[in-house]
């Protein structure tokens, strides 16, 4: 018992200062953002596997399992490179979201060309004509615009109907809308890599979700088989919407969403 005071002095907690509190808060915030980034994705399962390998390494250290410890320690130097390769899509998506400056940027409100888009989508849905329209927000879509046929034309209902006319040269692919102009048509978009979505959704819907996983755009999809309208944003898709619901989603996405109730429609996120 004589040595007890010295023990407590040796293991006393460091003084909690304002700088330490800020440091703890920032680390907790980064860990929280990492968990949000990988939650419900294949990256989450990969991260869980890495945690299991780390636990096995400490178990091998504790139990003196020299062969297992040697194998795991030889793999460790390549872990950094493996993480970059495995998480490249998640890293790219997160950096793009950081670049949006959500603390300072505010929505500009409902775009002027919304009515033209709604009129076109309503007609396309009635005729069961497949369509994919991508509306740019803050993150530029120049690389995707360059993959298609440049238009740089004032957007209108008639232009969209002409582009998605079955059998036309520009029918396949997406139309990318920048402000009030159709920047390009027949654009190639990245497909969502979710195995669950691949089994249930077609290429057009997977492309509509895939582009929103990497940027802050809004994509509108009209099904060629059923004529149903879907909206994708932030890697989630709301399906079987009315034209009124679509109008609400466009307004919600391009406005200060914190001041508006979330529009109807079930958000389907890739797993």
Backbone as CSV, one residue per row, in Angstrom:
resi,resn,N_x,N_y,N_z,CA_x,CA_y,CA_z,C_x,C_y,C_z
1,UNK,0.816,-1.208,0.000,0.000,0.000,0.000,0.852,1.260,0.000
2,UNK,2.142,1.092,0.406,2.997,2.268,0.470,3.210,2.846,-0.926
3,UNK,3.284,1.956,-1.919,3.559,2.428,-3.273,2.326,2.915,-4.006
4,UNK,1.162,2.856,-3.386,-0.071,3.235,-4.069,-0.080,4.678,-4.530
5,UNK,0.334,5.660,-3.663,0.317,7.052,-4.137,1.202,7.274,-5.351
6,UNK,2.374,6.661,-5.360,3.264,6.793,-6.507,2.652,6.210,-7.768
7,UNK,1.906,5.108,-7.597,1.233,4.488,-8.755,0.239,5.454,-9.376
8,UNK,-0.579,6.085,-8.524,-1.598,7.006,-9.046,-0.970,8.244,-9.654
9,UNK,0.161,8.684,-9.114,0.846,9.837,-9.692,1.396,9.490,-11.069
10,UNK,1.960,8.286,-11.185,2.555,7.867,-12.454,1.505,7.741,-13.556
11,UNK,0.282,7.342,-13.173,-0.769,7.120,-14.166,-1.873,8.168,-14.076
12,UNK,-1.562,9.335,-13.616,-2.567,10.391,-13.529,-2.930,10.889,-14.933
13,UNK,-4.162,11.327,-15.092,-4.639,11.802,-16.378,-4.012,13.146,-16.710
14,UNK,-3.702,13.403,-17.990,-3.167,14.716,-18.371,-4.240,15.792,-18.209
15,UNK,-3.796,17.012,-18.060,-4.719,18.126,-17.874,-5.528,18.339,-19.151
16,UNK,-6.852,18.453,-18.977,-7.760,18.627,-20.109,-7.865,20.107,-20.455
17,UNK,-7.233,20.503,-21.546,-7.228,21.898,-21.965,-8.190,22.107,-23.130
18,UNK,-8.375,23.350,-23.510,-9.249,23.665,-24.648,-8.693,23.068,-25.933
19,UNK,-7.366,23.115,-26.080,-6.743,22.524,-27.274,-6.983,21.024,-27.340
20,UNK,-6.900,20.360,-26.193,-7.138,18.914,-26.151,-8.585,18.593,-26.511
21,UNK,-9.520,19.411,-26.027,-10.935,19.196,-26.354,-11.192,19.351,-27.851
22,UNK,-10.583,20.374,-28.449,-10.732,20.567,-29.894,-10.140,19.389,-30.657
23,UNK,-8.980,18.908,-30.187,-8.320,17.771,-30.825,-9.212,16.534,-30.762
24,UNK,-9.795,16.269,-29.597,-10.684,15.107,-29.428,-11.907,15.231,-30.321
25,UNK,-12.467,16.425,-30.379,-13.662,16.645,-31.202,-13.372,16.405,-32.675
26,UNK,-12.236,16.902,-33.167,-11.898,16.742,-34.578,-11.645,15.279,-34.930
27,UNK,-10.951,14.565,-34.037,-10.707,13.133,-34.292,-12.021,12.361,-34.303
28,UNK,-12.903,12.658,-33.350,-14.209,11.990,-33.299,-15.023,12.290,-34.551
29,UNK,-14.942,13.536,-35.023,-15.676,13.921,-36.232,-15.149,13.158,-37.445
30,UNK,-13.823,13.021,-37.556,-13.245,12.287,-38.682,-13.631,10.814,-38.643
31,UNK,-13.610,10.225,-37.454,-14.005,8.816,-37.324,-15.475,8.646,-37.690
32,UNK,-16.310,9.594,-37.246,-17.744,9.547,-37.555,-17.971,9.643,-39.061
33,UNK,-17.258,10.555,-39.737,-17.397,10.702,-41.185,-16.919,9.448,-41.910
34,UNK,-15.871,8.811,-41.386,-15.387,7.570,-41.987,-16.438,6.476,-41.886
35,UNK,-17.078,6.372,-40.720,-18.126,5.361,-40.543,-19.315,5.632,-41.450
36,UNK,-19.688,6.904,-41.605,-20.785,7.246,-42.517,-20.425,6.908,-43.955
37,UNK,-19.154,7.102,-44.298,-18.699,6.866,-45.664,-18.790,5.393,-46.042
38,UNK,-18.483,4.501,-45.100,-18.409,3.076,-45.425,-19.642,2.303,-44.977
39,UNK,-20.549,2.958,-44.234,-21.721,2.241,-43.719,-22.601,1.761,-44.868
40,UNK,-22.938,0.471,-44.822,-23.833,-0.093,-45.813,-23.227,-0.314,-47.180
41,UNK,-21.922,-0.201,-47.333,-21.273,-0.404,-48.617,-20.300,-1.577,-48.518
42,UNK,-19.771,-1.967,-49.680,-18.784,-3.061,-49.662,-17.531,-2.639,-48.908
43,UNK,-17.265,-1.323,-48.879,-16.112,-0.841,-48.135,-16.252,-1.139,-46.644
44,UNK,-17.474,-1.120,-46.139,-17.709,-1.438,-44.735,-17.304,-2.865,-44.403
45,UNK,-17.617,-3.786,-45.307,-17.230,-5.184,-45.085,-15.718,-5.361,-45.177
46,UNK,-15.088,-4.619,-46.100,-13.633,-4.678,-46.211,-12.982,-4.147,-44.945
47,UNK,-13.514,-3.030,-44.437,-12.974,-2.448,-43.209,-13.136,-3.406,-42.036
48,UNK,-14.276,-4.108,-41.978,-14.485,-5.096,-40.920,-13.466,-6.228,-41.024
49,UNK,-13.151,-6.627,-42.256,-12.138,-7.666,-42.449,-10.764,-7.224,-41.982
50,UNK,-10.424,-5.941,-42.222,-9.139,-5.419,-41.757,-9.070,-5.391,-40.231
51,UNK,-10.199,-5.072,-39.594,-10.241,-5.078,-38.128,-10.009,-6.488,-37.602
52,UNK,-10.602,-7.475,-38.272,-10.408,-8.877,-37.860,-8.935,-9.272,-37.996
53,UNK,-8.279,-8.850,-39.099,-6.862,-9.172,-39.286,-6.003,-8.516,-38.211
54,UNK,-6.350,-7.266,-37.856,-5.605,-6.590,-36.790,-5.778,-7.316,-35.459
55,UNK,-6.998,-7.778,-35.185,-7.250,-8.523,-33.949,-6.466,-9.835,-33.936
56,UNK,-6.384,-10.496,-35.096,-5.601,-11.736,-35.186,-4.122,-11.477,-34.918
57,UNK,-3.627,-10.334,-35.398,-2.215,-10.014,-35.181,-1.927,-9.840,-33.692
58,UNK,-2.784,-9.086,-32.986,-2.562,-8.885,-31.550,-2.738,-10.199,-30.778
59,UNK,-3.642,-11.054,-31.255,-3.800,-12.369,-30.634,-2.541,-13.206,-30.831
60,UNK,-1.963,-13.140,-32.026,-0.734,-13.890,-32.292,0.423,-13.379,-31.446
61,UNK,0.476,-12.046,-31.231,1.499,-11.469,-30.359,1.342,-11.979,-28.936
62,UNK,0.099,-11.969,-28.466,-0.164,-12.354,-27.082,0.073,-13.844,-26.848
63,UNK,-0.317,-14.671,-27.823,-0.214,-16.126,-27.662,1.108,-16.689,-28.170
64,UNK,2.014,-15.802,-28.641,3.321,-16.236,-29.127,3.206,-17.172,-30.331
65,UNK,2.230,-16.873,-31.232,2.077,-17.661,-32.454,2.974,-17.031,-33.525
66,UNK,4.233,-17.447,-33.541,5.242,-16.782,-34.344,4.967,-16.852,-35.846
67,UNK,4.493,-17.991,-36.351,4.272,-18.122,-37.785,3.128,-17.216,-38.247
68,UNK,2.015,-17.198,-37.500,0.885,-16.340,-37.853,1.282,-14.873,-37.767
69,UNK,2.041,-14.529,-36.733,2.479,-13.147,-36.569,3.405,-12.729,-37.707
70,UNK,4.272,-13.636,-38.165,5.197,-13.333,-39.255,4.434,-13.095,-40.560
71,UNK,3.428,-13.931,-40.820,2.637,-13.773,-42.050,1.896,-12.433,-42.054
72,UNK,1.257,-12.117,-40.926,0.488,-10.874,-40.844,1.391,-9.648,-40.895
73,UNK,2.560,-9.722,-40.262,3.481,-8.583,-40.284,4.074,-8.367,-41.666
74,UNK,4.213,-9.430,-42.465,4.728,-9.274,-43.824,3.702,-8.637,-44.750
75,UNK,2.416,-8.764,-44.409,1.351,-8.164,-45.211,1.162,-6.687,-44.857
76,UNK,1.487,-6.309,-43.627,1.218,-4.956,-43.126,1.796,-3.832,-43.982
77,UNK,3.037,-3.929,-44.512,3.586,-2.815,-45.305,2.785,-2.468,-46.551
78,UNK,2.004,-3.446,-47.052,1.220,-3.191,-48.264,-0.205,-2.736,-47.944
79,UNK,-0.520,-2.579,-46.658,-1.890,-2.234,-46.263,-2.296,-0.856,-46.781
80,UNK,-1.369,0.113,-46.722,-1.701,1.468,-47.173,-2.085,1.506,-48.638
81,UNK,-1.280,0.856,-49.487,-1.580,0.809,-50.915,-2.878,0.058,-51.187
82,UNK,-3.102,-1.031,-50.443,-4.330,-1.810,-50.621,-5.561,-0.987,-50.263
83,UNK,-5.461,-0.181,-49.201,-6.594,0.652,-48.797,-6.942,1.675,-49.877
84,UNK,-5.913,2.286,-50.487,-6.163,3.271,-51.538,-6.852,2.623,-52.735
85,UNK,-6.421,1.424,-53.104,-7.012,0.732,-54.252,-8.447,0.298,-53.950
86,UNK,-8.656,-0.274,-52.772,-9.973,-0.798,-52.424,-10.999,0.301,-52.187
87,UNK,-10.544,1.428,-51.623,-11.466,2.503,-51.259,-11.400,3.682,-52.222
88,UNK,-10.922,3.472,-53.446,-10.732,4.602,-54.351,-12.035,5.320,-54.657
89,UNK,-13.127,4.593,-54.876,-14.399,5.259,-55.186,-14.930,6.021,-53.989
90,UNK,-14.786,5.443,-52.772,-15.250,6.134,-51.571,-14.409,7.375,-51.287
91,UNK,-13.085,7.280,-51.505,-12.211,8.436,-51.291,-12.554,9.550,-52.274
92,UNK,-12.767,9.200,-53.536,-13.103,10.196,-54.548,-14.431,10.881,-54.226
93,UNK,-15.393,10.078,-53.777,-16.714,10.633,-53.441,-16.627,11.572,-52.241
94,UNK,-15.851,11.185,-51.238,-15.730,12.011,-50.039,-15.031,13.331,-50.339
95,UNK,-13.965,13.280,-51.136,-13.260,14.507,-51.492,-14.159,15.442,-52.303
96,UNK,-14.993,14.863,-53.160,-15.915,15.690,-53.937,-16.933,16.361,-53.027
97,UNK,-17.387,15.644,-51.992,-18.356,16.222,-51.064,-17.718,17.328,-50.230
98,UNK,-16.447,17.121,-49.856,-15.755,18.173,-49.100,-15.631,19.433,-49.952
99,UNK,-15.406,19.242,-51.254,-15.242,20.373,-52.154,-16.509,21.175,-52.370
100,UNK,-17.641,20.658,-51.910,-18.889,21.409,-52.091,-19.024,22.572,-51.124
101,UNK,-18.177,22.607,-50.064,-18.216,23.640,-49.035,-19.631,23.777,-48.444
102,UNK,-20.170,22.715,-47.811,-21.544,22.762,-47.313,-21.764,23.789,-46.222
103,UNK,-20.686,24.212,-45.514,-20.869,25.173,-44.432,-21.114,26.581,-44.954
104,UNK,-20.694,26.851,-46.196,-20.780,28.203,-46.716,-21.718,28.319,-47.917
105,UNK,-21.757,27.266,-48.742,-22.579,27.346,-49.941,-24.057,27.179,-49.593
106,UNK,-24.896,27.942,-50.253,-26.326,27.846,-50.050,-26.987,27.580,-51.396
107,UNK,-28.103,26.874,-51.342,-28.811,26.552,-52.559,-29.350,27.794,-53.238
108,UNK,-29.397,27.740,-54.568,-29.890,28.887,-55.329,-31.383,28.825,-55.573
109,UNK,-32.044,27.763,-55.107,-33.481,27.640,-55.284,-33.849,26.845,-56.527
110,UNK,-35.117,26.772,-56.809,-35.652,25.994,-57.931,-35.151,26.566,-59.258
111,UNK,-34.483,25.722,-60.077,-33.968,26.222,-61.360,-35.088,26.712,-62.272
112,UNK,-34.764,27.672,-63.126,-35.761,28.250,-64.019,-36.295,27.252,-65.035
113,UNK,-35.448,26.306,-65.431,-35.872,25.378,-66.486,-36.603,24.148,-65.918
114,UNK,-36.968,24.187,-64.642,-37.645,23.043,-64.031,-38.940,22.709,-64.743
115,UNK,-39.731,23.713,-65.087,-41.015,23.468,-65.744,-40.837,22.768,-67.087
116,UNK,-39.809,23.148,-67.832,-39.553,22.491,-69.119,-39.207,21.024,-68.915
117,UNK,-38.409,20.754,-67.884,-38.047,19.363,-67.592,-39.274,18.564,-67.167
118,UNK,-40.114,19.154,-66.321,-41.316,18.457,-65.858,-42.256,18.134,-67.015
119,UNK,-42.436,19.078,-67.933,-43.305,18.827,-69.088,-42.753,17.698,-69.947
120,UNK,-41.448,17.690,-70.145,-40.840,16.637,-70.956,-40.935,15.279,-70.269
121,UNK,-40.644,15.243,-68.972,-40.689,13.973,-68.236,-42.106,13.421,-68.198
122,UNK,-43.092,14.287,-68.040,-44.488,13.830,-68.031,-44.848,13.156,-69.349
123,UNK,-44.441,13.757,-70.452,-44.721,13.173,-71.775,-43.946,11.869,-71.976
124,UNK,-42.695,11.858,-71.576,-41.887,10.656,-71.716,-42.454,9.501,-70.902
125,UNK,-42.943,9.800,-69.687,-43.525,8.762,-68.836,-44.813,8.218,-69.443
126,UNK,-45.635,9.101,-70.012,-46.891,8.658,-70.632,-46.621,7.726,-71.805
127,UNK,-45.578,8.008,-72.567,-45.266,7.213,-73.754,-44.293,6.076,-73.457
128,UNK,-43.908,5.923,-72.182,-42.955,4.901,-71.758,-41.675,4.951,-72.596
129,UNK,-41.135,6.151,-72.698,-39.875,6.362,-73.408,-38.758,6.531,-72.383
130,UNK,-37.738,5.701,-72.468,-36.644,5.759,-71.515,-35.863,7.056,-71.624
131,UNK,-35.471,7.602,-70.471,-34.723,8.856,-70.459,-33.873,8.942,-69.205
132,UNK,-32.768,9.679,-69.319,-31.886,9.933,-68.179,-31.399,11.379,-68.279
133,UNK,-31.814,12.202,-67.317,-31.476,13.621,-67.298,-30.692,13.908,-66.030
134,UNK,-29.540,14.540,-66.161,-28.677,14.852,-65.022,-28.586,16.365,-64.883
135,UNK,-28.939,16.864,-63.706,-28.912,18.299,-63.436,-27.716,18.627,-62.545
136,UNK,-26.785,19.398,-63.067,-25.580,19.766,-62.334,-25.902,20.746,-61.216
137,UNK,-25.168,20.591,-60.079,-25.329,21.535,-58.975,-24.011,22.287,-58.761
138,UNK,-23.240,21.933,-57.724,-21.988,22.644,-57.425,-20.760,21.956,-58.019
139,UNK,-20.734,20.618,-57.970,-19.599,19.870,-58.515,-19.736,19.797,-60.036
140,UNK,-18.721,20.272,-60.743,-18.767,20.299,-62.202,-18.793,18.914,-62.827
141,UNK,-19.477,18.793,-63.966,-19.617,17.515,-64.674,-18.906,17.542,-66.027
142,UNK,-17.871,18.368,-66.130,-17.208,18.564,-67.414,-16.679,17.266,-68.005
143,UNK,-16.082,16.415,-67.177,-15.514,15.167,-67.699,-16.592,14.274,-68.290
144,UNK,-17.806,14.327,-67.733,-18.907,13.519,-68.263,-19.521,14.183,-69.493
145,UNK,-19.528,15.508,-69.516,-20.007,16.238,-70.697,-19.145,15.890,-71.907
146,UNK,-17.848,15.797,-71.698,-16.923,15.515,-72.803,-17.063,14.096,-73.344
147,UNK,-17.744,13.223,-72.601,-17.936,11.851,-73.076,-19.098,11.738,-74.045
148,UNK,-19.907,12.797,-74.166,-21.084,12.748,-75.024,-20.971,13.668,-76.238
149,UNK,-22.131,13.968,-76.812,-22.212,14.845,-77.974,-22.518,16.259,-77.489
150,UNK,-21.624,17.226,-77.695,-21.858,18.578,-77.189,-23.052,19.245,-77.875
151,UNK,-23.854,19.941,-77.063,-25.023,20.655,-77.577,-24.946,22.147,-77.261
152,UNK,-24.781,22.467,-75.974,-24.769,23.854,-75.501,-25.967,24.617,-76.056
153,UNK,-27.162,24.044,-75.838,-28.394,24.631,-76.354,-29.329,24.963,-75.198
154,UNK,-30.145,25.985,-75.408,-31.151,26.360,-74.426,-32.100,25.183,-74.210
155,UNK,-32.251,24.771,-72.962,-33.057,23.597,-72.659,-34.540,23.909,-72.838
156,UNK,-35.250,22.970,-73.439,-36.692,23.100,-73.610,-37.331,21.725,-73.633
157,UNK,-38.632,21.722,-73.463,-39.382,20.469,-73.508,-39.202,19.783,-74.850
158,UNK,-39.306,20.527,-75.939,-39.217,19.941,-77.272,-37.826,19.371,-77.536
159,UNK,-36.805,20.037,-77.028,-35.441,19.536,-77.222,-35.262,18.195,-76.528
160,UNK,-35.731,18.079,-75.311,-35.603,16.814,-74.581,-36.394,15.697,-75.264
161,UNK,-37.587,16.003,-75.729,-38.398,14.985,-76.419,-37.714,14.539,-77.708
162,UNK,-37.063,15.471,-78.399,-36.367,15.117,-79.636,-35.135,14.258,-79.347
163,UNK,-34.432,14.561,-78.259,-33.232,13.793,-77.914,-33.582,12.355,-77.574
164,UNK,-34.640,12.168,-76.774,-34.974,10.825,-76.307,-35.986,10.115,-77.213
165,UNK,-36.203,10.641,-78.399,-37.073,9.975,-79.372,-36.490,8.603,-79.704
166,UNK,-37.276,7.535,-79.541,-36.743,6.192,-79.811,-36.178,6.096,-81.227
167,UNK,-34.985,5.537,-81.318,-34.340,5.379,-82.604,-33.442,6.526,-83.008
168,UNK,-33.489,7.639,-82.253,-32.621,8.763,-82.586,-31.187,8.459,-82.184
169,UNK,-30.262,9.207,-82.778,-28.839,8.958,-82.528,-28.436,9.299,-81.097
170,UNK,-29.190,10.169,-80.424,-28.837,10.617,-79.078,-29.695,9.967,-77.991
171,UNK,-30.496,8.992,-78.356,-31.433,8.408,-77.396,-30.722,7.717,-76.240
172,UNK,-29.674,6.965,-76.554,-28.945,6.253,-75.499,-28.018,7.222,-74.765
173,UNK,-27.840,6.990,-73.493,-26.991,7.853,-72.691,-27.795,8.926,-71.986
174,UNK,-27.075,9.853,-71.341,-27.717,10.861,-70.503,-27.588,12.250,-71.110
175,UNK,-28.562,13.088,-70.801,-28.475,14.508,-71.097,-28.010,15.214,-69.834
176,UNK,-26.961,16.008,-69.931,-26.441,16.746,-68.780,-26.874,18.196,-68.894
177,UNK,-27.537,18.684,-67.857,-28.074,20.039,-67.823,-27.204,20.889,-66.913
178,UNK,-26.706,21.990,-67.452,-25.925,22.954,-66.679,-26.685,24.279,-66.681
179,UNK,-27.225,24.621,-65.503,-28.063,25.816,-65.358,-29.277,25.694,-66.275
180,UNK,-29.408,26.568,-67.289,-30.584,26.522,-68.153,-30.255,25.965,-69.535
181,UNK,-29.138,25.248,-69.659,-28.713,24.762,-70.959,-28.447,23.257,-70.941
182,UNK,-28.732,22.629,-72.068,-28.385,21.225,-72.263,-26.951,21.189,-72.763
183,UNK,-26.022,20.828,-71.905,-24.604,20.870,-72.254,-24.237,19.799,-73.264
184,UNK,-24.765,18.579,-73.073,-24.417,17.475,-73.964,-25.454,16.372,-73.838
185,UNK,-25.505,15.515,-74.846,-26.398,14.355,-74.846,-25.595,13.100,-75.139
186,UNK,-26.233,11.944,-74.942,-25.576,10.649,-75.157,-24.302,10.527,-74.328
187,UNK,-24.338,11.032,-73.094,-23.160,11.003,-72.217,-23.077,9.669,-71.483
188,UNK,-21.862,9.202,-71.292,-21.620,7.978,-70.536,-21.432,8.330,-69.058
189,UNK,-22.118,7.592,-68.195,-22.039,7.838,-66.760,-21.520,6.588,-66.052
190,UNK,-20.875,6.758,-64.885,-20.413,5.586,-64.123,-21.597,4.829,-63.536
191,UNK,-21.538,3.520,-63.613,-22.605,2.689,-63.062,-22.358,2.432,-61.585
192,UNK,-23.429,2.381,-60.816,-23.302,1.963,-59.421,-22.837,0.506,-59.401
193,UNK,-21.843,0.224,-58.568,-21.254,-1.122,-58.537,-21.919,-2.033,-57.526
194,UNK,-23.033,-1.612,-56.960,-23.702,-2.438,-55.955,-24.248,-3.720,-56.583
195,UNK,-23.852,-4.899,-56.076,-24.381,-6.158,-56.632,-25.884,-6.277,-56.461
196,UNK,-26.430,-5.747,-55.366,-27.870,-5.831,-55.129,-28.647,-5.059,-56.188
197,UNK,-28.144,-3.870,-56.548,-28.821,-3.069,-57.565,-28.690,-3.691,-58.941
198,UNK,-27.561,-4.320,-59.204,-27.336,-4.935,-60.513,-28.371,-6.007,-60.804
199,UNK,-28.851,-6.670,-59.755,-29.827,-7.746,-59.939,-31.245,-7.213,-60.121
200,UNK,-31.519,-5.985,-59.639,-32.897,-5.487,-59.640,-33.143,-4.311,-60.570
201,UNK,-32.089,-3.583,-60.939,-32.260,-2.388,-61.746,-31.485,-2.498,-63.050
202,UNK,-31.971,-1.801,-64.074,-31.309,-1.799,-65.359,-30.145,-0.824,-65.402
203,UNK,-29.511,-0.780,-66.576,-28.329,0.060,-66.737,-28.648,1.532,-66.545
204,UNK,-29.804,1.982,-67.054,-30.147,3.406,-66.961,-30.294,3.834,-65.505
205,UNK,-30.959,3.021,-64.683,-31.133,3.357,-63.268,-29.810,3.290,-62.515
206,UNK,-28.973,2.307,-62.829,-27.679,2.193,-62.150,-26.771,3.367,-62.509
207,UNK,-26.868,3.844,-63.756,-26.088,5.021,-64.148,-26.608,6.265,-63.436
208,UNK,-27.938,6.349,-63.273,-28.516,7.485,-62.569,-28.062,7.561,-61.125
209,UNK,-27.903,6.411,-60.491,-27.410,6.379,-59.110,-25.896,6.595,-59.078
210,UNK,-25.187,5.983,-60.022,-23.727,6.040,-60.019,-23.177,7.450,-60.105
211,UNK,-23.778,8.306,-60.915,-23.269,9.670,-61.055,-23.493,10.472,-59.777
212,UNK,-24.552,10.149,-59.037,-24.808,10.876,-57.783,-23.947,10.367,-56.645
213,UNK,-23.325,9.209,-56.812,-22.393,8.724,-55.807,-21.079,9.508,-55.846
214,UNK,-20.765,10.088,-56.996,-19.501,10.793,-57.160,-19.652,12.314,-57.142
215,UNK,-20.841,12.837,-57.416,-21.053,14.282,-57.466,-22.328,14.636,-56.703
216,UNK,-22.632,15.932,-56.641,-23.838,16.388,-55.937,-24.972,16.711,-56.895
217,UNK,-24.963,16.091,-58.064,-26.004,16.356,-59.051,-27.304,15.638,-58.682
218,UNK,-28.344,15.932,-59.439,-29.634,15.247,-59.325,-29.900,14.570,-60.661
219,UNK,-30.215,13.289,-60.639,-30.507,12.584,-61.891,-31.959,12.128,-61.907
220,UNK,-32.571,12.271,-63.065,-33.972,11.907,-63.269,-34.018,10.762,-64.269
221,UNK,-34.702,9.693,-63.917,-34.761,8.505,-64.768,-36.208,8.182,-65.082
222,UNK,-36.481,7.947,-66.358,-37.791,7.460,-66.796,-37.600,6.048,-67.330
223,UNK,-38.338,5.102,-66.766,-38.180,3.702,-67.150,-38.788,3.437,-68.520
224,UNK,-38.040,2.739,-69.356,-38.533,2.380,-70.688,-39.564,1.269,-70.622
225,UNK,-39.496,0.418,-69.589,-40.413,-0.710,-69.472,-41.752,-0.309,-68.849
226,UNK,-41.715,0.549,-67.827,-42.939,0.870,-67.077,-43.360,2.325,-67.197
227,UNK,-42.466,3.204,-67.623,-42.784,4.621,-67.677,-42.735,5.305,-66.323
228,UNK,-42.274,4.615,-65.292,-42.220,5.201,-63.949,-41.043,6.168,-63.831
229,UNK,-41.244,7.176,-62.989,-40.246,8.229,-62.803,-39.469,7.966,-61.519
230,UNK,-38.150,8.124,-61.598,-37.291,7.956,-60.428,-36.341,9.141,-60.330
231,UNK,-35.900,9.410,-59.097,-34.935,10.482,-58.844,-33.813,9.914,-57.989
232,UNK,-32.568,10.273,-58.332,-31.416,9.836,-57.543,-30.627,11.051,-57.087
233,UNK,-30.194,11.014,-55.827,-29.323,12.065,-55.275,-28.545,11.461,-54.117
234,UNK,-27.253,11.806,-54.012,-26.442,11.309,-52.915,-26.323,9.808,-52.842
235,UNK,-26.402,9.117,-53.994,-26.294,7.659,-53.994,-27.569,6.939,-53.619
236,UNK,-28.672,7.657,-53.464,-29.958,7.048,-53.126,-30.978,7.359,-54.208
237,UNK,-31.883,6.423,-54.436,-32.890,6.603,-55.473,-34.287,6.484,-54.895
238,UNK,-35.160,7.421,-55.263,-36.579,7.379,-54.923,-37.338,7.045,-56.194
239,UNK,-38.135,5.988,-56.151,-38.764,5.454,-57.355,-40.275,5.632,-57.333
240,UNK,-40.857,5.438,-58.504,-42.310,5.480,-58.700,-42.893,6.808,-58.200
241,UNK,-42.383,7.910,-58.740,-42.813,9.239,-58.326,-43.782,9.835,-59.336
242,UNK,-44.577,10.777,-58.862,-45.422,11.558,-59.749,-44.640,12.782,-60.221
243,UNK,-45.186,13.503,-61.192,-44.538,14.722,-61.667,-44.487,15.755,-60.542
244,UNK,-45.522,15.787,-59.710,-45.538,16.701,-58.565,-44.432,16.346,-57.575
245,UNK,-44.235,15.042,-57.333,-43.146,14.611,-56.450,-41.789,15.001,-57.031
246,UNK,-41.640,14.856,-58.348,-40.388,15.220,-59.004,-40.096,16.710,-58.830
247,UNK,-41.126,17.531,-58.981,-40.973,18.974,-58.788,-40.486,19.267,-57.368
248,UNK,-41.068,18.555,-56.389,-40.670,18.761,-54.990,-39.222,18.359,-54.760
249,UNK,-38.786,17.251,-55.398,-37.400,16.805,-55.234,-36.415,17.792,-55.848
250,UNK,-36.733,18.341,-57.009,-35.844,19.320,-57.645,-35.709,20.562,-56.770
251,UNK,-36.850,21.043,-56.267,-36.825,22.218,-55.394,-36.036,21.937,-54.127
252,UNK,-36.232,20.754,-53.554,-35.538,20.372,-52.317,-34.029,20.291,-52.530
253,UNK,-33.625,19.723,-53.664,-32.200,19.504,-53.929,-31.456,20.811,-54.200
254,UNK,-32.084,21.724,-54.907,-31.403,22.954,-55.309,-31.677,24.135,-54.379
255,UNK,-32.375,23.887,-53.281,-32.623,24.932,-52.298,-31.869,24.612,-51.017
256,UNK,-32.028,25.464,-50.014,-31.476,25.193,-48.689,-32.353,24.128,-48.047
257,UNK,-31.941,22.857,-48.200,-32.793,21.726,-47.824,-33.172,21.727,-46.347
258,UNK,-32.373,22.369,-45.511,-32.673,22.359,-44.076,-33.961,23.103,-43.757
259,UNK,-34.413,23.959,-44.677,-35.629,24.719,-44.436,-36.852,24.087,-45.084
260,UNK,-36.678,22.937,-45.728,-37.771,22.303,-46.434,-37.963,20.872,-45.941
261,UNK,-39.212,20.381,-45.905,-39.425,18.965,-45.561,-38.982,18.074,-46.713
262,UNK,-38.497,16.893,-46.393,-38.053,15.974,-47.434,-39.245,15.507,-48.250
263,UNK,-39.146,15.538,-49.580,-40.265,15.124,-50.440,-40.597,13.652,-50.258
264,UNK,-41.770,13.233,-50.739,-42.162,11.823,-50.613,-41.319,10.929,-51.505
265,UNK,-41.326,9.657,-51.188,-40.564,8.696,-51.975,-39.559,7.983,-51.104
266,UNK,-39.454,6.688,-51.292,-38.534,5.876,-50.486,-37.145,5.916,-51.069
267,UNK,-36.157,6.310,-50.267,-34.766,6.351,-50.713,-34.143,4.966,-50.688
268,UNK,-33.706,4.493,-51.842,-33.087,3.168,-51.943,-31.595,3.346,-52.105
269,UNK,-30.830,2.870,-51.119,-29.385,3.063,-51.125,-28.682,1.760,-51.496
270,UNK,-27.630,1.841,-52.336,-26.883,0.648,-52.695,-26.302,-0.067,-51.478
271,UNK,-26.348,-1.355,-51.502,-25.780,-2.167,-50.416,-24.722,-3.096,-50.985
